[in-house]
Amino acid sequence: MKIPSQKRLYRDVDNAMISGVCAGLARHLDVDAVWVRAVAIAGLFFVSVPAVIAYFAAVMLLPRMP
């Protein structure tokens, strides 16, 4: 019996606009990166300080895609 492999969350620097956080999250969720980036931009308008902190925390904590 095979154990299903878990998808890891990485920063996708090949498809990045800034640092690859949104592109990596889109790849992990299997959605288009445009939608993830749109949600990130909306987050900047509605909850700017927590959104910026979360983005930079993701930049520091997520590894680059191998």
KEMAR-922238 format. One record per atom (N, C-alpha, C, CB): x negated, y, z; atom name; residue number from 1. Coordinates in steps of 0.2 Angstrom, whole numbers, plus 5000, padded with zeros to 4 digits. Glycine has a CB too. Example, Ala and Ser with C-alpha at 12.3 -4.5 7.8 and 13.67 -1.06 7.14 Angstrom:
BEGIN
<<4934 4972 5039> "N" 1>
<<4938 4978 5039> "CA" 1>
<<4934 4984 5039> "C" 1>
<<4943 4978 5045> "CB" 1>
<<4936 4989 5035> "N" 2>
<<4932 4995 5036> "CA" 2>
<<4936 5000 5039> "C" 2>
<<4930 4997 5029> "CB" 2>
END
This chain:
BEGIN
<<4996 4994 5000> "N" 1>
<<5000 5000 5000> "CA" 1>
<<4996 5006 5000> "C" 1>
<<5005 5000 5006> "CB" 1>
<<4997 5011 4995> "N" 2>
<<4993 5017 4995> "CA" 2>
<<4996 5022 4999> "C" 2>
<<4993 5019 4988> "CB" 2>
<<4992 5026 5003> "N" 3>
<<4994 5032 5006> "CA" 3>
<<4994 5038 5002> "C" 3>
<<4990 5033 5013> "CB" 3>
<<5000 5041 5001> "N" 4>
<<5000 5047 4997> "CA" 4>
<<4995 5053 4999> "C" 4>
<<5007 5050 4997> "CB" 4>
<<4991 5055 4995> "N" 5>
<<4987 5061 4996> "CA" 5>
<<4990 5067 4998> "C" 5>
<<4981 5062 4991> "CB" 5>
<<4988 5071 5002> "N" 6>
<<4991 5077 5004> "CA" 6>
<<4988 5083 5000> "C" 6>
<<4990 5079 5012> "CB" 6>
<<4992 5087 4998> "N" 7>
<<4989 5093 4994> "CA" 7>
<<4986 5098 4999> "C" 7>
<<4995 5096 4990> "CB" 7>
<<4980 5100 4997> "N" 8>
<<4977 5105 5001> "CA" 8>
<<4978 5112 4998> "C" 8>
<<4969 5104 5002> "CB" 8>
<<4978 5117 5003> "N" 9>
<<4979 5124 5001> "CA" 9>
<<4972 5127 5000> "C" 9>
<<4983 5128 5006> "CB" 9>
<<4970 5129 4994> "N" 10>
<<4964 5132 4992> "CA" 10>
<<4965 5139 4989> "C" 10>
<<4960 5128 4987> "CB" 10>
<<4960 5143 4989> "N" 11>
<<4960 5150 4985> "CA" 11>
<<4958 5148 4978> "C" 11>
<<4955 5155 4988> "CB" 11>
<<4962 5149 4973> "N" 12>
<<4961 5148 4966> "CA" 12>
<<4958 5154 4963> "C" 12>
<<4968 5146 4962> "CB" 12>
<<4951 5154 4963> "N" 13>
<<4948 5160 4960> "CA" 13>
<<4947 5160 4953> "C" 13>
<<4941 5160 4963> "CB" 13>
<<4949 5154 4949> "N" 14>
<<4949 5154 4942> "CA" 14>
<<4955 5158 4939> "C" 14>
<<4949 5147 4939> "CB" 14>
<<4961 5158 4943> "N" 15>
<<4967 5162 4941> "CA" 15>
<<4968 5168 4945> "C" 15>
<<4973 5157 4941> "CB" 15>
<<4963 5170 4949> "N" 16>
<<4964 5176 4954> "CA" 16>
<<4965 5182 4950> "C" 16>
<<4958 5176 4958> "CB" 16>
<<4969 5187 4954> "N" 17>
<<4969 5194 4952> "CA" 17>
<<4964 5198 4957> "C" 17>
<<4976 5196 4952> "CB" 17>
<<4964 5196 4963> "N" 18>
<<4960 5199 4968> "CA" 18>
<<4955 5194 4971> "C" 18>
<<4964 5202 4974> "CB" 18>
<<4958 5189 4975> "N" 19>
<<4954 5184 4978> "CA" 19>
<<4956 5177 4977> "C" 19>
<<4953 5186 4986> "CB" 19>
<<4962 5176 4974> "N" 20>
<<4965 5169 4973> "CA" 20>
<<4969 5167 4978> "C" 20>
<<4959 5165 4972> "CB" 20>
<<4971 5170 4983> "N" 21>
<<4976 5168 4988> "CA" 21>
<<4983 5167 4985> "C" 21>
<<4977 5173 4994> "CB" 21>
<<4986 5171 4981> "N" 22>
<<4992 5170 4978> "CA" 22>
<<4992 5165 4973> "C" 22>
<<4995 5177 4975> "CB" 22>
<<4987 5164 4969> "N" 23>
<<4986 5159 4964> "CA" 23>
<<4986 5152 4967> "C" 23>
<<4980 5161 4960> "CB" 23>
<<4982 5152 4973> "N" 24>
<<4981 5146 4976> "CA" 24>
<<4988 5143 4980> "C" 24>
<<4976 5146 4981> "CB" 24>
<<4991 5148 4982> "N" 25>
<<4998 5147 4986> "CA" 25>
<<5003 5144 4980> "C" 25>
<<5000 5153 4989> "CB" 25>
<<5003 5148 4974> "N" 26>
<<5007 5146 4969> "CA" 26>
<<5006 5139 4967> "C" 26>
<<5007 5151 4963> "CB" 26>
<<4999 5137 4966> "N" 27>
<<4997 5130 4964> "CA" 27>
<<5000 5125 4969> "C" 27>
<<4990 5130 4963> "CB" 27>
<<4999 5127 4976> "N" 28>
<<5001 5122 4981> "CA" 28>
<<5008 5121 4981> "C" 28>
<<4998 5125 4988> "CB" 28>
<<5012 5127 4980> "N" 29>
<<5019 5126 4980> "CA" 29>
<<5022 5124 4973> "C" 29>
<<5022 5133 4982> "CB" 29>
<<5018 5123 4968> "N" 30>
<<5020 5122 4961> "CA" 30>
<<5025 5126 4958> "C" 30>
<<5023 5114 4961> "CB" 30>
<<5024 5133 4959> "N" 31>
<<5028 5138 4956> "CA" 31>
<<5023 5143 4952> "C" 31>
<<5032 5142 4961> "CB" 31>
<<5026 5147 4948> "N" 32>
<<5022 5152 4944> "CA" 32>
<<5019 5157 4949> "C" 32>
<<5027 5155 4939> "CB" 32>
<<5013 5159 4948> "N" 33>
<<5009 5164 4952> "CA" 33>
<<5013 5171 4952> "C" 33>
<<5002 5164 4950> "CB" 33>
<<5016 5172 4947> "N" 34>
<<5020 5179 4946> "CA" 34>
<<5025 5179 4952> "C" 34>
<<5023 5180 4940> "CB" 34>
<<5028 5174 4954> "N" 35>
<<5033 5174 4959> "CA" 35>
<<5030 5175 4966> "C" 35>
<<5037 5168 4959> "CB" 35>
<<5024 5172 4967> "N" 36>
<<5021 5173 4973> "CA" 36>
<<5018 5180 4974> "C" 36>
<<5015 5167 4974> "CB" 36>
<<5015 5182 4969> "N" 37>
<<5013 5189 4969> "CA" 37>
<<5018 5194 4970> "C" 37>
<<5009 5191 4962> "CB" 37>
<<5024 5193 4967> "N" 38>
<<5030 5198 4968> "CA" 38>
<<5032 5198 4975> "C" 38>
<<5036 5196 4963> "CB" 38>
<<5032 5192 4978> "N" 39>
<<5034 5191 4985> "CA" 39>
<<5029 5195 4990> "C" 39>
<<5035 5184 4988> "CB" 39>
<<5022 5194 4988> "N" 40>
<<5017 5197 4992> "CA" 40>
<<5018 5205 4991> "C" 40>
<<5010 5195 4989> "CB" 40>
<<5019 5207 4985> "N" 41>
<<5020 5215 4984> "CA" 41>
<<5026 5217 4988> "C" 41>
<<5020 5216 4977> "CB" 41>
<<5031 5213 4988> "N" 42>
<<5037 5215 4992> "CA" 42>
<<5036 5215 4999> "C" 42>
<<5043 5210 4991> "CB" 42>
<<5032 5210 5002> "N" 43>
<<5030 5210 5009> "CA" 43>
<<5026 5216 5010> "C" 43>
<<5025 5204 5010> "CB" 43>
<<5022 5219 5006> "N" 44>
<<5018 5225 5007> "CA" 44>
<<5022 5231 5008> "C" 44>
<<5013 5227 5001> "CB" 44>
<<5028 5231 5005> "N" 45>
<<5033 5237 5006> "CA" 45>
<<5037 5236 5012> "C" 45>
<<5038 5237 5000> "CB" 45>
<<5039 5230 5014> "N" 46>
<<5043 5229 5020> "CA" 46>
<<5040 5228 5026> "C" 46>
<<5048 5224 5019> "CB" 46>
<<5034 5225 5026> "N" 47>
<<5030 5223 5032> "CA" 47>
<<5023 5224 5031> "C" 47>
<<5032 5216 5035> "CB" 47>
<<5021 5230 5030> "N" 48>
<<5014 5231 5027> "CA" 48>
<<5008 5229 5031> "C" 48>
<<5013 5238 5025> "CB" 48>
<<5008 5231 5037> "N" 49>
<<5003 5229 5042> "CA" 49>
<<5002 5221 5043> "C" 49>
<<5003 5232 5048> "CB" 49>
<<5007 5218 5044> "N" 50>
<<5007 5211 5045> "CA" 50>
<<5005 5207 5038> "C" 50>
<<5013 5208 5048> "CB" 50>
<<5008 5210 5033> "N" 51>
<<5006 5207 5026> "CA" 51>
<<4999 5207 5025> "C" 51>
<<5010 5210 5021> "CB" 51>
<<4996 5213 5026> "N" 52>
<<4989 5214 5024> "CA" 52>
<<4985 5210 5029> "C" 52>
<<4987 5222 5025> "CB" 52>
<<4986 5210 5035> "N" 53>
<<4983 5205 5040> "CA" 53>
<<4983 5198 5038> "C" 53>
<<4985 5206 5047> "CB" 53>
<<4989 5196 5036> "N" 54>
<<4990 5189 5034> "CA" 54>
<<4986 5187 5027> "C" 54>
<<4997 5187 5033> "CB" 54>
<<4986 5192 5023> "N" 55>
<<4982 5191 5017> "CA" 55>
<<4974 5191 5018> "C" 55>
<<4983 5197 5012> "CB" 55>
<<4972 5195 5022> "N" 56>
<<4965 5195 5023> "CA" 56>
<<4963 5189 5028> "C" 56>
<<4962 5201 5026> "CB" 56>
<<4967 5187 5032> "N" 57>
<<4966 5181 5036> "CA" 57>
<<4966 5175 5031> "C" 57>
<<4971 5180 5041> "CB" 57>
<<4970 5175 5026> "N" 58>
<<4970 5169 5021> "CA" 58>
<<4963 5169 5017> "C" 58>
<<4976 5170 5017> "CB" 58>
<<4961 5175 5015> "N" 59>
<<4955 5176 5012> "CA" 59>
<<4949 5173 5016> "C" 59>
<<4953 5183 5010> "CB" 59>
<<4949 5174 5022> "N" 60>
<<4944 5172 5026> "CA" 60>
<<4944 5165 5028> "C" 60>
<<4943 5176 5033> "CB" 60>
<<4950 5162 5029> "N" 61>
<<4951 5155 5031> "CA" 61>
<<4952 5150 5026> "C" 61>
<<4957 5155 5035> "CB" 61>
<<4954 5152 5020> "N" 62>
<<4956 5147 5015> "CA" 62>
<<4949 5146 5011> "C" 62>
<<4961 5149 5010> "CB" 62>
<<4947 5139 5010> "N" 63>
<<4941 5138 5006> "CA" 63>
<<4943 5139 4998> "C" 63>
<<4939 5131 5007> "CB" 63>
<<4937 5140 4994> "N" 64>
<<4938 5140 4987> "CA" 64>
<<4940 5134 4984> "C" 64>
<<4932 5143 4984> "CB" 64>
<<4943 5134 4979> "N" 65>
<<4945 5127 4976> "CA" 65>
<<4939 5124 4973> "C" 65>
<<4950 5129 4970> "CB" 65>
<<4938 5118 4974> "N" 66>
<<4932 5115 4972> "CA" 66>
<<4932 5114 4964> "C" 66>
<<4931 5108 4975> "CB" 66>
END
